[in-house]
């Protein structure tokens, strides 16, 4: 868990898998939340899909209470933690990219680091107290390397969170590297 919520309940990310998890880890992200004073974690797992291993990392970067530059530093810390991982990698979750500029800068950082973005349908991935701002609230993303993204979606009917579940399907690259 990233921290204790109201002193008794743990809170944080998780990686859930129908395939065996062969290893797990956490990456401490820099910069404490300026309001609640806790640091976030990236939570990762090595998942065995048949004979193949995929590193999957659940992401929840800090909110817009923290500057974009610091959120980009959090993402860079996750990217750095994956530099030595030889196989496929998926980074997924809440990147808190509240504005179009946030999304463009996060996409630039990921692209420059060798990650691609899985396409999701147009539209918001969250609904919450920011709805009054008119922002599109595309906060959640899939970034990946070493795989091919086939499709993705947003389940706008789900009501368990202020974020809608996002999903993506990946395949292994064929022999031509595509």
C-alpha positions in Angstrom: 0.0 0.0 0.0 1.1 3.6 -0.6 -0.2 4.9 2.7 -2.7 4.4 5.5 -6.1 6.0 4.9 -7.6 7.5 8.0 -5.0 5.6 10.0 -6.4 2.2 9.7 -7.1 1.3 6.0 -4.3 0.8 3.5 -4.6 2.5 0.2 -2.9 2.2 -3.2 -2.6 0.5 -6.5 -2.8 -3.2 -7.4 -2.1 -5.4 -10.3 -4.7 -8.2 -10.8 -4.0 -11.0 -13.2 -5.7 -14.2 -14.4 -2.2 -15.4 -15.2 0.5 -16.3 -12.7 2.4 -13.5 -11.1 6.1 -14.5 -10.9 7.4 -11.4 -9.1 6.1 -8.1 -7.7 7.7 -4.8 -6.8 7.0 -1.2 -5.9 8.7 2.0 -7.0 8.6 5.0 -4.7 7.7 8.1 -6.6 9.3 11.4 -5.8 7.4 14.4 -4.4 5.0 14.1 -1.5 1.4 15.3 -2.2 1.3 18.9 -1.2 -2.1 18.5 0.5 -2.1 15.1 2.1 1.7 14.8 2.5 2.1 11.2 1.3 4.2 9.9 -1.5 2.7 7.6 -4.1 4.0 4.2 -5.4 4.1 2.5 -8.7 3.1 -1.1 -8.2 4.5 -3.7 -10.6 4.2 -7.4 -11.3 5.9 -9.8 -13.7 3.1 -11.8 -15.3 3.6 -15.1 -17.0 1.4 -15.4 -20.1 2.2 -18.9 -21.3 6.0 -18.9 -21.9 6.1 -15.1 -22.1 6.8 -12.6 -19.3 5.2 -9.2 -19.2 6.0 -6.5 -16.7 2.8 -4.6 -15.8 2.9 -1.5 -13.7 -0.2 0.2 -12.1 0.2 4.0 -12.0 -1.4 6.7 -10.0 0.5 9.9 -10.3 -0.2 12.9 -8.1 -3.1 15.1 -8.7 -3.1 18.5 -10.3 -2.3 20.0 -6.8 1.2 19.1 -7.9 2.8 20.8 -10.9 3.0 19.1 -14.3 6.8 19.1 -14.1 6.7 17.1 -10.8 4.2 14.6 -12.3 6.5 14.2 -15.3 9.3 13.5 -12.8 7.1 10.8 -11.2 6.6 9.2 -14.6 10.3 9.4 -15.4 11.0 7.6 -12.2 8.8 4.7 -13.3 10.4 4.7 -16.8 13.9 4.6 -15.2 12.8 1.7 -13.1 11.9 -0.2 -16.3 15.1 0.5 -18.3 16.7 -2.9 -17.5 13.5 -4.9 -18.2 14.2 -6.8 -21.4 10.7 -7.9 -22.3 7.3 -6.3 -22.9 6.1 -3.7 -20.5 2.7 -2.1 -19.8 2.3 1.1 -17.8 -1.4 1.7 -17.1 -3.5 3.8 -14.8 -4.2 7.4 -13.6 -1.6 9.8 -15.0 -3.7 12.8 -13.9 -3.3 14.5 -17.2 -6.0 17.0 -16.6 -5.4 19.4 -19.5 -4.5 18.9 -23.1 -1.0 20.2 -22.4 -0.6 17.6 -19.6 -1.6 14.9 -22.1 0.7 16.1 -24.8 3.7 16.4 -22.4 3.1 13.0 -20.9 2.8 11.4 -24.4 6.0 13.2 -25.5 7.9 11.8 -22.4 6.6 8.3 -23.0 7.3 8.4 -26.7 10.9 9.6 -26.2 11.3 6.8 -23.7 10.3 4.1 -26.2 6.7 3.7 -25.1 3.6 3.8 -27.3 0.1 4.7 -26.3 -2.8 2.3 -26.7 -5.7 4.1 -28.3 -8.9 4.4 -26.4 -12.2 5.8 -27.7 -12.5 9.6 -27.6 -14.0 10.8 -24.4 -13.4 11.2 -20.7 -12.0 8.5 -18.5 -13.1 10.1 -15.3 -16.0 12.1 -13.8 -15.7 13.9 -10.5 -15.7 17.2 -8.7 -13.9 18.8 -11.7 -16.9 18.2 -14.0 -17.9 21.9 -13.6 -14.6 23.0 -15.3 -15.6 21.7 -18.7 -12.3 19.8 -18.9 -12.5 16.5 -20.8 -10.8 14.6 -17.9 -8.8 12.1 -19.9 -6.7 11.1 -17.0 -6.1 7.4 -17.6 -3.9 5.8 -20.2 -2.1 2.6 -21.3 1.5 3.0 -22.4 3.4 -0.1 -23.6 6.5 -1.4 -25.4 7.4 -4.8 -26.9 3.7 -5.6 -27.7 1.1 -4.6 -30.2 -2.0 -2.9 -29.0 -5.1 -4.4 -30.7 -8.0 -2.5 -29.2 -9.0 -0.5 -26.1 -12.1 0.8 -24.4 -13.7 2.8 -21.6 -16.5 1.4 -19.5 -18.6 4.5 -18.9 -21.4 2.5 -17.2 -19.2 1.5 -14.2 -20.0 3.4 -11.0 -17.4 2.1 -8.5 -15.0 5.0 -8.8 -14.7 8.6 -10.0 -12.7 7.0 -12.9 -14.2 4.7 -15.5 -12.4 1.4 -16.0 -10.2 1.4 -19.1 -9.1 -1.7 -20.9 -6.8 -2.8 -23.7 -5.9 -5.9 -25.6 -2.4 -6.7 -26.7 -0.8 -9.3 -28.8 2.8 -10.4 -29.3 4.7 -8.9 -32.2 5.0 -11.1 -35.2 8.3 -12.1 -36.7 8.6 -8.8 -38.7 8.6 -6.9 -35.4 5.2 -5.3 -35.9 
